Each structure stands twice: as C-alpha cells, then as structure tokens.
Amino acid sequence: MTLTVVEMELDINMLGNILTGIASVVALIISIYTYKLAKREQRYADLDSLYLEALKIGLEHPKLRNPKYTHNYKKSFKNEDDLSRYECYAYIVWNICETIYDRRDTALFETWKPVVVAENKLHRRWFENPENYHKFKERFRKYVTENFPEEYVCEKNSQKV
C-alpha cells in the first residue's frame, strides 16, 4: 500500500490537529487548577485579614476576649457603651465564622476550624441569645449547634466579675 503525497499531508495535518486538541485540553485543565488554587489563596488572605482586624480590636479592648466577661456579657459589661461594644465585636467574629462556613472549602475549613472553636468558646452565649438569631442564616445556626456543642463553653471557668 503506497500513500500519495496528498494522503501523507492529510495524515500529518490530522495528527497535528489531534495534538493541538490534546494540548488545548491539557492547557485548559492546568488553567482551571491554577485558577482554583489562586482563588483558595485569595479566600485565605481575605479571611486572614478580617480575623487580624478582629484580633486587633481585641488587643485594644481585652475584655472583649476575656471569658470572665464574655460568658455572662449582659452582667459583665455594666455600662451601655461597653455592652454595645461587646455585642458589636461578637457579631463581627461570628460573621467571620459564618464566612468560613460559607466558603465550603474543606482544606480552608480545616485551617480555620480552630478559629471557629475559639470564638465559639468566647462568644457562644451571645450567639445563643434569641435577640441575635436573625443575624445569621438558619443553616449556619444549625451547623454551629450540631457541630460545636454547648460543652465547649465552660460555665465553671467563668468567674464573676
């Protein structure tokens, strides 16, 4: 069987088209992977920045991160300004926790779960206050209730202020 020059050129062109198609698919897969990786890194950086700001506020106002005050916040923060500041702060950190939950990224959540645990220990009483239910999605409230039980909050360790 002999191939003519025209048939050989068609075979070479077809092979070139197949290789180009394969290279395009590989490039697309690499692009998608790189995009997802960059997106995850950006989400991490965003959360890191948010949480750093919350911690800075906590450094400026240490009582906001002191369980002696946060576990019985309505009585511990005696004046209206302090109570308002605490309630705002608790809302900020629980919003960060809800953002972590909303991202639905297993690797990211593994990194940030200790933050959710820590903030739950500090601010669970505020979160459980019926006045604050409307501030969070029902599925997030349910997630917190089912995955971070009340025993994370140690009433025994909360001393009267």
Buried (B, 14 or more C-beta within 10 A) or exposed (E): EEEEEEEEEEEEEEEEEEEEEEEEEEEEEEEEEEEEEEEBEEBBEEBEEBBEEBEEBBEEBEBBBBBEBBBBBEEBBEEEEBBEBBBEBBBBBBBBBBBBBEBEBEEBEEEBBEBBBBBBBBBBBBBBEEEBEEBBEEEBBEBBEEEBEEEEBEEEEBEEB
